[in-house]
Amino acid sequence: MAVSLDHAVADFHAQATSGHQVSLTALKGQQVVIYFYPKDSTPGCTTEGQGFRDRHAEFQAVNTQIFGVSRDSLKSHENFKCKQAFPFELISDKDEALCQLFDVIKLKKLYGKEYLGIDRSTFLIDQSGVLRREWRGVKVPGHVDAVLAAAQALQQA
């Protein structure tokens, strides 16, 4: 069953960079930002990741962990993370379990060809594991600022 606003997100376990195993249960007590992006080392995904990197300290100040998710391999993620100096982990979702949980696989078109791909989306989960905000069909400019503002407001609520 896909996530819905103001409902608890089902626990998940996923493999991330730096040998981390990520589970929602282990993150209780912290806010969590999970952003889905189509592909490592592409212009939009790099810009978005850099935005989260550059504001990372501000997210940390409001007790918020950031995770990027795509279907790329852990090896690809490790290279992308290292090259961009991301201070947060990237989750490899090759089996699309997280993509399905968050319902981010959509029919897309590129050069007239249709394919199933990740719809750039971000989710903000509160300290109790409840989904509080979602952004779907994200446009990169200004997005990180909006997510940070929401995380700060949620922390103060």
Secondary structure by P-SEA (a helix, b strand, c coil): ccccccccccbbbbbbccbbbbbccccccbbbbbbbbcccccaaaaaaaaaaaaaaaaaaaabbbbbbbccccaaaaaaaaaaacccbbbbbcccaaaaaaaccbbbbbcccbbbbbbccbbbbbccccccccccccccccaaaaaaaaaaaaaaac
